[in-house]
Amino acid sequence: MKKNDLIGLVAEKAHLTQKASKESIETFLSEVQKALSKGEKVVVSGFGTFKSVIVKDKAVINPQTKEKQIVKSHRVARFTPGRGLKKAVK
């Protein structure tokens, strides 16, 4: 499912216009992104948890040049599915 498909479904099920549906979904996604960039955890009950995790420095080898490089520590987004989502997928 793509973002446009989701917008269409939300518009249909919530009896919204395509424009209102797109605005609400994009607002939700941007707020999740802002919270994660601040290091906050976002919990959507029954769906799952989004959190920002710091990955430590690590040494890697470039397979083309066989040269060792260091990947500096950085933040990455992680998602942990909730119990309801796990049940629905199972």
MDAnalysis code that builds the backbone (N, CA, C; Angstrom):
import MDAnalysis as mda
import numpy as np

u = mda.Universe.empty(270, n_residues=90, atom_resindex=np.repeat(np.arange(90), 3), trajectory=True)
u.add_TopologyAttr("name", ["N", "CA", "C"] * 90)
u.add_TopologyAttr("resid", np.arange(1, 91))
u.add_TopologyAttr("resname", ["MET", "LYS", "LYS", "ASN", "ASP", "LEU", "ILE", "GLY", "LEU", "VAL", "ALA", "GLU", "LYS", "ALA", "HIS", "LEU", "THR", "GLN", "LYS", "ALA", "SER", "LYS", "GLU", "SER", "ILE", "GLU", "THR", "PHE", "LEU", "SER", "GLU", "VAL", "GLN", "LYS", "ALA", "LEU", "SER", "LYS", "GLY", "GLU", "LYS", "VAL", "VAL", "VAL", "SER", "GLY", "PHE", "GLY", "THR", "PHE", "LYS", "SER", "VAL", "ILE", "VAL", "LYS", "ASP", "LYS", "ALA", "VAL", "ILE", "ASN", "PRO", "GLN", "THR", "LYS", "GLU", "LYS", "GLN", "ILE", "VAL", "LYS", "SER", "HIS", "ARG", "VAL", "ALA", "ARG", "PHE", "THR", "PRO", "GLY", "ARG", "GLY", "LEU", "LYS", "LYS", "ALA", "VAL", "LYS"])
u.atoms.positions = np.array([
    [0.849, -1.173, 0.000],
    [0.000, 0.000, 0.000],
    [0.891, 1.232, 0.000],
    [0.558, 2.159, -0.850],
    [1.306, 3.403, -0.933],
    [0.556, 4.506, -0.193],
    [1.227, 5.629, -0.029],
    [0.644, 6.754, 0.708],
    [-0.650, 7.234, 0.049],
    [-0.681, 7.306, -1.269],
    [-1.890, 7.749, -1.963],
    [-3.051, 6.778, -1.757],
    [-2.757, 5.489, -1.680],
    [-3.792, 4.496, -1.401],
    [-4.369, 4.716, -0.002],
    [-3.478, 4.977, 0.954],
    [-3.906, 5.233, 2.326],
    [-4.769, 6.491, 2.398],
    [-4.377, 7.520, 1.684],
    [-5.151, 8.772, 1.665],
    [-6.558, 8.512, 1.126],
    [-6.646, 7.735, 0.056],
    [-7.952, 7.399, -0.516],
    [-8.818, 6.612, 0.444],
    [-8.247, 5.636, 1.126],
    [-9.005, 4.834, 2.090],
    [-9.506, 5.666, 3.256],
    [-8.632, 6.526, 3.791],
    [-9.028, 7.371, 4.921],
    [-10.137, 8.333, 4.488],
    [-10.003, 8.887, 3.302],
    [-11.025, 9.811, 2.795],
    [-12.367, 9.105, 2.680],
    [-12.349, 7.886, 2.182],
    [-13.589, 7.124, 1.997],
    [-14.211, 6.719, 3.333],
    [-13.402, 6.149, 4.213],
    [-13.929, 5.623, 5.483],
    [-14.327, 6.721, 6.469],
    [-13.593, 7.843, 6.451],
    [-13.877, 8.931, 7.394],
    [-14.789, 9.990, 6.778],
    [-15.242, 9.763, 5.560],
    [-16.114, 10.707, 4.854],
    [-15.481, 12.090, 4.779],
    [-14.211, 12.107, 4.340],
    [-13.464, 13.350, 4.174],
    [-13.164, 13.552, 2.693],
    [-12.772, 14.769, 2.372],
    [-12.286, 15.014, 1.013],
    [-10.871, 14.460, 0.911],
    [-10.422, 14.276, -0.318],
    [-9.048, 13.801, -0.526],
    [-8.052, 14.785, 0.079],
    [-8.342, 16.074, -0.071],
    [-7.440, 17.108, 0.435],
    [-7.345, 17.055, 1.962],
    [-8.493, 16.934, 2.634],
    [-8.508, 16.880, 4.102],
    [-7.822, 15.612, 4.601],
    [-8.057, 14.511, 3.902],
    [-7.426, 13.249, 4.273],
    [-5.918, 13.335, 4.122],
    [-5.456, 13.891, 3.009],
    [-4.015, 14.028, 2.771],
    [-3.380, 14.916, 3.827],
    [-4.051, 16.011, 4.170],
    [-3.520, 16.941, 5.175],
    [-3.407, 16.265, 6.535],
    [-4.415, 15.483, 6.912],
    [-4.379, 14.835, 8.228],
    [-3.283, 13.771, 8.295],
    [-3.121, 12.994, 7.246],
    [-2.086, 11.962, 7.243],
    [-0.694, 12.587, 7.239],
    [-0.509, 13.617, 6.428],
    [0.799, 14.270, 6.387],
    [1.125, 14.974, 7.696],
    [0.112, 15.528, 8.366],
    [0.330, 16.145, 9.672],
    [0.754, 15.091, 10.685],
    [0.079, 13.952, 10.685],
    [0.437, 12.857, 11.587],
    [1.884, 12.426, 11.364],
    [2.242, 12.194, 10.111],
    [3.593, 11.731, 9.805],
    [4.660, 12.765, 10.162],
    [4.373, 14.044, 9.923],
    [5.364, 15.073, 10.253],
    [5.525, 15.217, 11.758],
    [4.446, 15.063, 12.514],
    [4.550, 15.141, 13.978],
    [5.321, 13.957, 14.544],
    [5.133, 12.776, 13.972],
    [5.915, 11.613, 14.397],
    [7.393, 11.863, 14.096],
    [7.668, 12.403, 12.922],
    [9.048, 12.699, 12.531],
    [9.682, 13.726, 13.457],
    [8.949, 14.773, 13.817],
    [9.481, 15.795, 14.731],
    [9.796, 15.195, 16.096],
    [8.874, 14.367, 16.605],
    [9.086, 13.757, 17.921],
    [10.310, 12.846, 17.897],
    [10.470, 12.063, 16.844],
    [11.626, 11.170, 16.752],
    [12.926, 11.945, 16.623],
    [12.890, 13.067, 15.912],
    [14.113, 13.861, 15.773],
    [14.534, 14.491, 17.096],
    [13.573, 14.675, 18.006],
    [13.883, 15.196, 19.341],
    [14.285, 14.080, 20.306],
    [14.183, 12.834, 19.854],
    [14.532, 11.700, 20.712],
    [13.372, 11.197, 21.543],
    [12.162, 11.656, 21.251],
    [10.989, 11.226, 22.004],
    [10.450, 9.908, 21.457],
    [9.664, 9.229, 22.275],
    [9.035, 7.981, 21.882],
    [7.585, 8.286, 21.508],
    [7.092, 7.669, 20.428],
    [5.710, 7.860, 19.985],
    [4.989, 6.521, 20.105],
    [3.962, 6.481, 20.960],
    [3.211, 5.254, 21.188],
    [1.819, 5.421, 20.598],
    [1.457, 4.541, 19.659],
    [0.115, 4.509, 19.089],
    [-0.528, 3.239, 19.628],
    [-1.439, 3.386, 20.586],
    [-2.035, 2.240, 21.269],
    [-2.668, 1.270, 20.280],
    [-2.388, 0.002, 20.457],
    [-2.937, -1.030, 19.604],
    [-2.204, -1.178, 18.278],
    [-1.287, -0.286, 17.976],
    [-0.553, -0.356, 16.710],
    [0.921, -0.631, 16.942],
    [1.586, 0.260, 17.710],
    [2.999, 0.045, 17.970],
    [3.681, 1.278, 18.509],
    [4.998, 1.182, 18.638],
    [5.812, 2.245, 19.208],
    [6.935, 2.614, 18.250],
    [7.076, 3.903, 18.008],
    [8.188, 4.431, 17.237],
    [9.161, 5.043, 18.233],
    [10.453, 4.759, 18.069],
    [11.431, 5.380, 18.953],
    [12.711, 5.640, 18.188],
    [13.484, 6.562, 18.709],
    [14.756, 6.942, 18.120],
    [15.863, 6.311, 18.954],
    [16.783, 5.601, 18.288],
    [17.854, 4.887, 18.974],
    [19.196, 5.386, 18.451],
    [20.160, 5.528, 19.352],
    [21.499, 5.937, 18.940],
    [22.331, 4.688, 18.652],
    [22.892, 4.629, 17.449],
    [23.755, 3.525, 17.039],
    [25.193, 3.968, 17.272],
    [25.988, 3.138, 17.937],
    [27.374, 3.480, 18.264],
    [28.275, 3.435, 17.033],
    [29.468, 4.029, 17.180],
    [30.492, 3.938, 16.128],
    [30.800, 2.466, 15.863],
    [31.055, 2.152, 14.595],
    [31.481, 0.791, 14.308],
    [32.382, 0.775, 13.085],
    [33.270, -0.193, 13.060],
    [34.197, -0.348, 11.942],
    [33.545, -1.249, 10.894],
    [33.618, -0.837, 9.654],
    [33.095, -1.629, 8.550],
    [34.167, -1.722, 7.463],
    [34.018, -2.694, 6.589],
    [34.956, -2.854, 5.478],
    [34.199, -2.627, 4.180],
    [34.713, -1.740, 3.346],
    [34.134, -1.484, 2.039],
    [34.449, -2.691, 1.157],
    [33.430, -3.419, 0.679],
    [33.693, -4.638, -0.079],
    [34.402, -4.405, -1.417],
    [34.268, -3.218, -1.990],
    [34.922, -2.960, -3.277],
    [36.409, -2.682, -3.109],
    [36.747, -1.869, -2.111],
    [38.140, -1.457, -1.940],
    [38.864, -2.208, -0.822],
    [38.125, -2.987, -0.033],
    [38.668, -3.707, 1.128],
    [39.258, -2.753, 2.169],
    [38.837, -1.502, 2.108],
    [39.336, -0.478, 3.018],
    [38.460, -0.418, 4.270],
    [39.100, -0.317, 5.422],
    [38.351, -0.192, 6.671],
    [37.888, 1.253, 6.833],
    [36.643, 1.405, 7.283],
    [36.073, 2.730, 7.527],
    [35.336, 2.695, 8.849],
    [35.154, 3.861, 9.422],
    [34.402, 3.992, 10.666],
    [33.077, 4.680, 10.345],
    [31.983, 4.049, 10.742],
    [30.667, 4.677, 10.627],
    [30.414, 5.341, 11.970],
    [30.273, 6.664, 11.949],
    [30.091, 7.414, 13.197],
    [28.724, 7.122, 13.814],
    [28.628, 7.367, 15.116],
    [27.363, 7.136, 15.797],
    [26.305, 8.093, 15.239],
    [25.086, 7.586, 15.165],
    [23.981, 8.371, 14.622],
    [22.668, 7.807, 15.159],
    [21.605, 8.541, 14.929],
    [20.285, 8.093, 15.361],
    [19.576, 7.402, 14.217],
    [18.800, 6.379, 14.572],
    [17.956, 5.698, 13.603],
    [16.569, 5.499, 14.214],
    [15.565, 5.423, 13.375],
    [14.198, 5.204, 13.839],
    [13.951, 3.704, 13.938],
    [13.277, 3.295, 14.987],
    [12.908, 1.894, 15.179],
    [11.404, 1.821, 15.419],
    [10.802, 0.733, 14.970],
    [9.377, 0.506, 15.199],
    [9.206, -0.849, 15.849],
    [8.426, -0.882, 16.920],
    [8.089, -2.125, 17.590],
    [6.580, -2.305, 17.489],
    [6.120, -3.352, 16.829],
    [4.672, -3.538, 16.678],
    [4.011, -3.846, 18.020],
    [2.786, -3.358, 18.174],
    [2.018, -3.612, 19.386],
    [1.332, -4.964, 19.323],
    [0.720, -5.342, 20.415],
    [0.064, -6.636, 20.510],
    [-1.059, -6.778, 19.476],
    [-1.844, -5.699, 19.283],
    [-2.952, -5.746, 18.329],
    [-2.477, -5.940, 16.909],
    [-1.403, -5.272, 16.526],
    [-0.851, -5.404, 15.180],
    [-0.267, -6.797, 14.974],
    [0.424, -7.308, 15.984],
    [0.993, -8.651, 15.873],
    [-0.114, -9.688, 15.657],
    [-1.227, -9.536, 16.405],
    [-2.342, -10.464, 16.275],
    [-2.973, -10.373, 14.884],
    [-3.132, -9.154, 14.387],
    [-3.770, -8.960, 13.083],
    [-2.935, -9.542, 11.958],
    [-1.623, -9.447, 12.067],
    [-0.737, -9.949, 11.020],
    [-0.653, -11.478, 11.088],
    [-0.684, -12.007, 12.293],
    [-0.579, -13.457, 12.476],
    [-1.771, -14.129, 11.871],
])
